[in-house]
Amino acid sequence: MKHYLYILKSETADKYYIGISKHSLKRLEYHNTVEKGFTSRYRPWKIVFSKEYASKEEAMMIQRKIKGWKNKSAHKKC
Protein backbone atom coordinates (compact mmCIF):
# COMPACT_ATOMS: atom_id res chain seq x y z
CA MET A 1 0.00 0.00 0.00
CA LYS A 2 1.28 3.47 -0.89
CA HIS A 3 2.66 5.74 1.82
CA TYR A 4 4.05 9.26 1.82
CA LEU A 5 7.20 10.52 3.43
CA TYR A 6 6.68 14.15 4.38
CA ILE A 7 8.68 16.94 5.94
CA LEU A 8 6.88 19.68 7.82
CA LYS A 9 8.31 23.07 8.72
CA SER A 10 6.99 25.17 11.56
CA GLU A 11 5.80 28.60 10.47
CA THR A 12 6.71 30.05 13.88
CA ALA A 13 10.09 28.45 14.63
CA ASP A 14 13.04 26.95 12.79
CA LYS A 15 11.77 23.41 13.46
CA TYR A 16 11.15 20.47 11.15
CA TYR A 17 9.21 17.24 11.54
CA ILE A 18 9.74 14.15 9.37
CA GLY A 19 6.98 11.56 9.17
CA ILE A 20 5.18 8.98 7.06
CA SER A 21 1.48 8.51 6.42
CA LYS A 22 -1.04 7.09 3.97
CA HIS A 23 -2.56 10.58 3.67
CA SER A 24 -0.09 13.44 4.09
CA LEU A 25 -2.70 16.24 3.97
CA LYS A 26 -4.83 14.59 6.67
CA ARG A 27 -1.70 14.11 8.72
CA LEU A 28 -0.81 17.80 8.32
CA GLU A 29 -4.26 18.70 9.64
CA TYR A 30 -3.66 16.40 12.63
CA HIS A 31 -0.29 18.02 13.41
CA ASN A 32 -1.90 21.46 13.28
CA THR A 33 -4.67 20.48 15.74
CA VAL A 34 -3.12 17.94 18.14
CA GLU A 35 -2.92 19.14 21.76
CA LYS A 36 0.12 17.15 22.93
CA GLY A 37 3.62 16.38 21.76
CA PHE A 38 6.35 18.01 19.73
CA THR A 39 4.19 19.30 16.89
CA SER A 40 1.70 20.99 19.23
CA ARG A 41 4.42 23.35 20.49
CA TYR A 42 5.39 24.78 17.10
CA ARG A 43 2.12 25.17 15.20
CA PRO A 44 1.20 26.00 12.51
CA TRP A 45 3.01 23.58 10.19
CA LYS A 46 3.31 23.50 6.43
CA ILE A 47 4.44 20.70 4.12
CA VAL A 48 7.78 21.52 2.51
CA PHE A 49 8.40 18.07 1.00
CA SER A 50 6.24 15.06 0.22
CA LYS A 51 7.04 11.95 -1.80
CA GLU A 52 4.95 8.85 -2.45
CA TYR A 53 6.48 5.39 -1.96
CA ALA A 54 5.10 2.02 -2.99
CA SER A 55 5.11 0.65 0.56
CA LYS A 56 5.27 1.69 4.20
CA GLU A 57 8.55 -0.19 4.56
CA GLU A 58 10.18 1.79 1.75
CA ALA A 59 8.98 5.11 3.21
CA MET A 60 10.24 4.09 6.67
CA MET A 61 13.65 3.19 5.25
CA ILE A 62 14.04 6.65 3.71
CA GLN A 63 12.68 8.30 6.89
CA ARG A 64 15.33 6.54 9.00
CA LYS A 65 18.01 7.57 6.52
CA ILE A 66 16.99 11.25 6.67
CA LYS A 67 16.71 11.23 10.47
CA GLY A 68 20.19 9.72 10.68
CA TRP A 69 21.92 12.41 8.63
CA LYS A 70 24.74 13.98 10.62
CA ASN A 71 23.95 17.42 9.21
CA LYS A 72 20.46 17.89 10.63
CA SER A 73 19.83 20.82 8.29
CA ALA A 74 20.50 18.71 5.18
CA HIS A 75 16.79 17.89 4.86
CA LYS A 76 16.17 21.59 4.18
CA LYS A 77 17.58 20.93 0.69
CA CYS A 78 14.78 18.49 -0.17
Phi and psi restraints in degrees (value plus and minus 20) as a CYANA .aco file:
   2 LYS   PHI     -87.6   -47.6
   2 LYS   PSI     122.9   162.9
   3 HIS   PHI    -157.7  -117.7
   3 HIS   PSI     135.5   175.5
   4 TYR   PHI    -130.5   -90.5
   4 TYR   PSI     119.1   159.1
   5 LEU   PHI    -116.6   -76.6
   5 LEU   PSI     112.3   152.3
   6 TYR   PHI    -156.0  -116.0
   6 TYR   PSI     131.5   171.5
   7 ILE   PHI    -142.2  -102.2
   7 ILE   PSI     106.0   146.0
   8 LEU   PHI    -125.0   -85.0
   8 LEU   PSI     127.4   167.4
   9 LYS   PHI    -142.9  -102.9
   9 LYS   PSI     113.4   153.4
  10 SER   PHI     -88.4   -48.4
  10 SER   PSI     118.6   158.6
  11 GLU   PHI    -105.8   -65.8
  11 GLU   PSI     -25.7    14.3
  12 THR   PHI    -135.7   -95.7
  12 THR   PSI     -31.2     8.8
  13 ALA   PHI    -168.1  -128.1
  13 ALA   PSI     144.1   184.1
  14 ASP   PHI    -105.9   -65.9
  14 ASP   PSI      43.5    83.5
  15 LYS   PHI    -144.0  -104.0
  15 LYS   PSI     126.4   166.4
  16 TYR   PHI    -146.9  -106.9
  16 TYR   PSI     134.4   174.4
  17 TYR   PHI    -155.9  -115.9
  17 TYR   PSI     111.1   151.1
  18 ILE   PHI    -134.6   -94.6
  18 ILE   PSI     105.7   145.7
  19 GLY   PHI    -167.3  -127.3
  19 GLY   PSI     155.6   195.6
  20 ILE   PHI    -151.5  -111.5
  20 ILE   PSI     131.2   171.2
  21 SER   PHI    -185.6  -145.6
  21 SER   PSI     138.2   178.2
  22 LYS   PHI     -92.7   -52.7
  22 LYS   PSI     -48.9    -8.9
  23 HIS   PHI    -154.7  -114.7
  23 HIS   PSI      76.2   116.2
  24 SER   PHI     -86.0   -46.0
  24 SER   PSI     -54.1   -14.1
  25 LEU   PHI     -90.5   -50.5
  25 LEU   PSI     -58.3   -18.3
  26 LYS   PHI     -85.7   -45.7
  26 LYS   PSI     -57.3   -17.3
  27 ARG   PHI     -87.5   -47.5
  27 ARG   PSI     -57.9   -17.9
  28 LEU   PHI     -79.9   -39.9
  28 LEU   PSI     -64.4   -24.4
  29 GLU   PHI     -79.2   -39.2
  29 GLU   PSI     -62.0   -22.0
  30 TYR   PHI     -80.2   -40.2
  30 TYR   PSI     -68.9   -28.9
  31 HIS   PHI     -81.8   -41.8
  31 HIS   PSI     -49.9    -9.9
  32 ASN   PHI    -104.2   -64.2
  32 ASN   PSI     -25.1    14.9
  33 THR   PHI    -144.0  -104.0
  33 THR   PSI     -35.0     5.0
  34 VAL   PHI     -81.1   -41.1
  34 VAL   PSI     125.6   165.6
  35 GLU   PHI    -118.6   -78.6
  35 GLU   PSI     -28.4    11.6
  36 LYS   PHI    -150.1  -110.1
  36 LYS   PSI     141.1   181.1
  37 GLY   PHI      72.2   112.2
  37 GLY   PSI    -199.3  -159.3
  38 PHE   PHI     -76.2   -36.2
  38 PHE   PSI     -69.1   -29.1
  39 THR   PHI     -88.3   -48.3
  39 THR   PSI     -44.6    -4.6
  40 SER   PHI     -87.8   -47.8
  40 SER   PSI     -45.9    -5.9
  41 ARG   PHI     -98.9   -58.9
  41 ARG   PSI     -38.9     1.1
  42 TYR   PHI    -145.1  -105.1
  42 TYR   PSI       7.2    47.2
  43 ARG   PHI     -87.8   -47.8
  43 ARG   PSI     136.2   176.2
  44 PRO   PHI    -102.5   -62.5
  44 PRO   PSI     140.8   180.8
  45 TRP   PHI    -132.1   -92.1
  45 TRP   PSI     133.0   173.0
  46 LYS   PHI    -153.6  -113.6
  46 LYS   PSI     131.3   171.3
  47 ILE   PHI    -100.9   -60.9
  47 ILE   PSI     104.7   144.7
  48 VAL   PHI    -128.3   -88.3
  48 VAL   PSI     -33.3     6.7
  49 PHE   PHI    -176.9  -136.9
  49 PHE   PSI     118.8   158.8
  50 SER   PHI    -171.6  -131.6
  50 SER   PSI     113.3   153.3
  51 LYS   PHI    -161.3  -121.3
  51 LYS   PSI     115.5   155.5
  52 GLU   PHI    -106.5   -66.5
  52 GLU   PSI     118.5   158.5
  53 TYR   PHI    -144.6  -104.6
  53 TYR   PSI     134.9   174.9
  54 ALA   PHI     -87.5   -47.5
  54 ALA   PSI     -45.9    -5.9
  55 SER   PHI    -165.3  -125.3
  55 SER   PSI     141.5   181.5
  56 LYS   PHI     -83.4   -43.4
  56 LYS   PSI     -59.6   -19.6
  57 GLU   PHI     -81.2   -41.2
  57 GLU   PSI     -62.8   -22.8
  58 GLU   PHI     -84.6   -44.6
  58 GLU   PSI     -64.4   -24.4
  59 ALA   PHI     -82.3   -42.3
  59 ALA   PSI     -61.0   -21.0
  60 MET   PHI     -85.1   -45.1
  60 MET   PSI     -57.4   -17.4
  61 MET   PHI     -82.2   -42.2
  61 MET   PSI     -65.2   -25.2
  62 ILE   PHI     -88.1   -48.1
  62 ILE   PSI     -58.9   -18.9
  63 GLN   PHI     -78.8   -38.8
  63 GLN   PSI     -67.1   -27.1
  64 ARG   PHI     -81.6   -41.6
  64 ARG   PSI     -59.3   -19.3
  65 LYS   PHI     -82.6   -42.6
  65 LYS   PSI     -67.4   -27.4
  66 ILE   PHI     -83.8   -43.8
  66 ILE   PSI     -64.7   -24.7
  67 LYS   PHI     -85.3   -45.3
  67 LYS   PSI     -42.3    -2.3
  68 GLY   PHI    -110.0   -70.0
  68 GLY   PSI     -24.6    15.4
  69 TRP   PHI     -79.4   -39.4
  69 TRP   PSI     115.0   155.0
  70 LYS   PHI     -84.9   -44.9
  70 LYS   PSI     -61.7   -21.7
  71 ASN   PHI    -105.6   -65.6
  71 ASN   PSI      77.8   117.8
  72 LYS   PHI     -82.5   -42.5
  72 LYS   PSI     -39.4     0.6
  73 SER   PHI    -108.7   -68.7
  73 SER   PSI     -21.1    18.9
  74 ALA   PHI     -82.0   -42.0
  74 ALA   PSI     -51.0   -11.0
  75 HIS   PHI     -86.5   -46.5
  75 HIS   PSI     -35.8     4.2
  76 LYS   PHI     -85.8   -45.8
  76 LYS   PSI     -39.1     0.9
  77 LYS   PHI    -101.6   -61.6
  77 LYS   PSI     -30.5     9.5
